[in-house]
Amino acid sequence: MSRLSTISYSPSVASPAAQVRAESGPERGSGPDEMTISQMARLHGVSLRTLRFYEDRGLIKPRREGNMRFYRESDRIRMGMILRGKKLGFTLSEISDLIGRKGGNETLDLEQRLQPQQIANQLGHLERQRQEIDEAIARLRATQIRTSSDAA
């Protein structure tokens, strides 16, 4: 028996979206590449309320069937971009402008859509926030030391 015949075949790992759909089971009315709101929330680690809020803001546009929402691949991509933008500290309005942009340079990477001035502005904003946080931490540490020495 050849060495190759003893190696077991392992199919490629399914995408996270396919894993969530498989774990949840099929949903009534959903297409093969669609997810329910529960599946979408689980995939992205957000609440149902968050998904509804983003839909109300026009950031994602699930297919509606009565009260049911069905999220397509394009919604999952946009949701990833929204979450990436939030991690970078952008507001939902700024994220909407970034992901809503059409043009020849269609990219799925939010960071590649940023203009040099947007990057500079955001860096300045985040650095100011960091300075304010560092100052707040220093004040609280001084207060903690003062109150613990007063108690002793």
C-alpha positions as CSV (number, residue, x, y, z in Angstrom):
1,M,0.0,0.0,0.0
2,S,1.5,3.3,-1.0
3,R,2.1,6.0,1.6
4,L,-0.3,8.4,-0.2
5,S,-3.3,6.0,0.1
6,T,-3.0,6.1,3.9
7,I,-3.4,9.9,4.1
8,S,-7.0,10.8,4.7
9,Y,-8.7,13.4,2.5
10,S,-9.7,16.6,4.3
11,P,-12.0,19.0,2.4
12,S,-11.1,22.6,2.6
13,V,-12.3,24.6,5.5
14,A,-15.6,26.3,4.9
15,S,-15.9,30.1,5.1
16,P,-17.1,31.6,8.4
17,A,-20.4,32.4,6.8
18,A,-20.9,28.8,5.6
19,Q,-20.0,27.5,9.1
20,V,-22.6,29.8,10.8
21,R,-25.2,28.7,8.3
22,A,-24.4,25.0,8.8
23,E,-24.5,25.3,12.6
24,S,-27.8,27.2,12.5
25,G,-29.5,25.0,9.9
26,P,-31.5,26.1,6.9
27,E,-33.9,28.9,7.4
28,R,-37.3,29.3,5.7
29,G,-37.1,31.5,2.6
30,S,-33.4,32.0,2.6
31,G,-31.4,31.4,-0.5
32,P,-28.3,29.3,-0.7
33,D,-26.0,32.3,-0.2
34,E,-28.2,34.2,2.3
35,M,-28.1,34.4,6.1
36,T,-30.8,35.3,8.6
37,I,-30.3,38.2,11.0
38,S,-29.4,35.8,13.8
39,Q,-26.7,34.2,11.6
40,M,-25.4,37.5,10.5
41,A,-25.2,38.8,14.1
42,R,-23.4,35.7,15.2
43,L,-20.9,35.9,12.3
44,H,-19.9,39.5,13.0
45,G,-20.3,39.4,16.8
46,V,-22.9,42.2,16.9
47,S,-26.4,42.4,18.3
48,L,-29.6,42.1,16.2
49,R,-30.3,45.7,17.2
50,T,-27.0,46.8,15.7
51,L,-27.9,45.2,12.4
52,R,-31.3,46.8,12.4
53,F,-29.7,50.2,13.2
54,Y,-27.2,49.8,10.3
55,E,-30.1,48.9,8.0
56,D,-32.1,52.0,9.2
57,R,-29.0,54.1,8.4
58,G,-28.8,52.6,4.9
59,L,-25.4,51.0,5.5
60,I,-26.7,47.5,4.7
61,K,-29.7,46.5,2.7
62,P,-30.9,43.0,3.4
63,R,-33.6,41.4,1.3
64,R,-36.9,41.6,3.1
65,E,-39.6,38.9,3.0
66,G,-42.3,40.1,5.4
67,N,-40.5,40.7,8.7
68,M,-37.6,38.4,7.8
69,R,-34.3,39.8,6.7
70,F,-31.9,37.9,4.5
71,Y,-28.3,39.0,4.1
72,R,-26.4,38.4,1.0
73,E,-22.6,38.2,0.4
74,S,-22.6,41.9,-0.4
75,D,-24.2,42.7,3.0
76,R,-21.6,40.6,4.7
77,I,-18.7,42.4,2.9
78,R,-20.2,45.8,3.8
79,M,-20.7,44.7,7.4
80,G,-17.0,43.8,7.6
81,M,-16.1,47.2,6.1
82,I,-18.4,49.0,8.6
83,L,-16.8,47.2,11.6
84,R,-13.3,47.9,10.2
85,G,-14.2,51.6,9.9
86,K,-15.5,51.6,13.5
87,K,-12.2,50.0,14.7
88,L,-10.3,52.8,13.0
89,G,-12.5,55.4,14.8
90,F,-14.6,56.7,11.9
91,T,-18.2,57.8,12.5
92,L,-21.0,56.0,10.7
93,S,-21.4,59.0,8.4
94,E,-17.8,58.8,7.4
95,I,-18.0,55.1,6.9
96,S,-21.1,55.5,4.8
97,D,-19.3,58.0,2.6
98,L,-16.3,55.6,2.3
99,I,-18.3,52.4,1.4
100,G,-20.9,54.2,-0.6
101,R,-18.3,55.6,-3.0
102,K,-18.4,54.3,-6.5
103,G,-15.7,54.6,-9.0
104,G,-13.0,52.8,-11.0
105,N,-11.1,51.8,-7.9
106,E,-13.6,49.4,-6.5
107,T,-11.9,47.6,-3.6
108,L,-13.3,45.6,-0.7
109,D,-10.6,47.0,1.6
110,L,-11.9,50.0,3.5
111,E,-8.4,51.2,4.2
112,Q,-7.5,51.4,0.5
113,R,-10.4,53.7,0.0
114,L,-9.1,56.3,2.4
115,Q,-7.7,59.5,0.9
116,P,-4.4,60.8,2.3
117,Q,-6.1,63.8,4.0
118,Q,-8.7,61.5,5.6
119,I,-5.9,59.4,7.0
120,A,-4.1,62.5,8.4
121,N,-7.3,63.9,9.9
122,Q,-8.1,60.6,11.6
123,L,-4.6,60.1,12.9
124,G,-4.8,63.6,14.5
125,H,-8.2,62.9,16.0
126,L,-7.0,59.6,17.5
127,E,-3.8,61.1,18.8
128,R,-5.8,63.9,20.5
129,Q,-8.1,61.2,22.0
130,R,-5.1,59.2,23.3
131,Q,-3.7,62.3,24.9
132,E,-7.0,63.0,26.6
133,I,-7.2,59.4,27.8
134,D,-3.6,59.5,29.1
135,E,-4.4,62.7,31.0
136,A,-7.6,61.2,32.5
137,I,-5.7,58.1,33.6
138,A,-2.9,60.2,35.2
139,R,-5.6,62.2,37.1
140,L,-7.4,59.1,38.3
141,R,-4.1,57.4,39.4
142,A,-3.1,60.5,41.4
143,T,-6.6,60.5,43.0
144,Q,-6.3,56.8,43.8
145,I,-2.9,57.3,45.5
146,R,-4.2,60.3,47.4
147,T,-7.4,58.6,48.6
148,S,-5.5,55.3,49.5
149,S,-2.9,57.3,51.6
150,D,-5.7,59.3,53.3
151,A,-7.4,56.0,54.3
152,A,-4.2,54.6,55.8
